[in-house]
Amino acid sequence: MRFCTILSLYLALCPLLVKSASIEQQALDFGTLVVLQSEQFGSVIIKDDGTINTSGDIYIIREGHPAELILTGIPTGTRVTMNLVAPVTLQHDTQGSSSADFKVSLNGFPKYGFGDEFGEVRVLIGGKLEINTSTKQFSDGNYSSSTNLEISVDY
């Protein structure tokens, strides 16, 4: 009998803004996954447009979606640049490092946007989740983390 682990994965994005505000419409969500073996490589890629690709021993039960941020208070036509501050590791919400974990990288950085006529910039952010190959097994349950984006506004 093979043991299958079912996982729900979320990654919250926390922008760092000085004079503008941001509203997280939805967090990056890799969905509910089954990982057959933690010793085998596998990945899930969610692109900004919502396209999902998998490889290796990861199977999708419930599809995820890219993160969506709305930056407000940006003058019309003003360029906004976003950079990732640090890489992320997703750990089990209750068992922490006693369970295997995942490596997450966000797609398409640096990202650029321009303020629209309402003073807003809509940003979609995808990511790649990879199995950190390990002899530890993945525990059933939720895995989550948060990261920061550095956002600069070219006034």
Secondary structure by P-SEA (a helix, b strand, c coil): cbbbbbbbbbbbbbbbbccbbbbccccccccbbbbcccccccbbbbcccbbbbbcccccccbbbbbbbbbbccccccbbbbbbbcbbbbbccccccccccbbbbbbccccbbbbbccccbbbbbbbbbbbbcccccccccccccccbbbbbbbcc
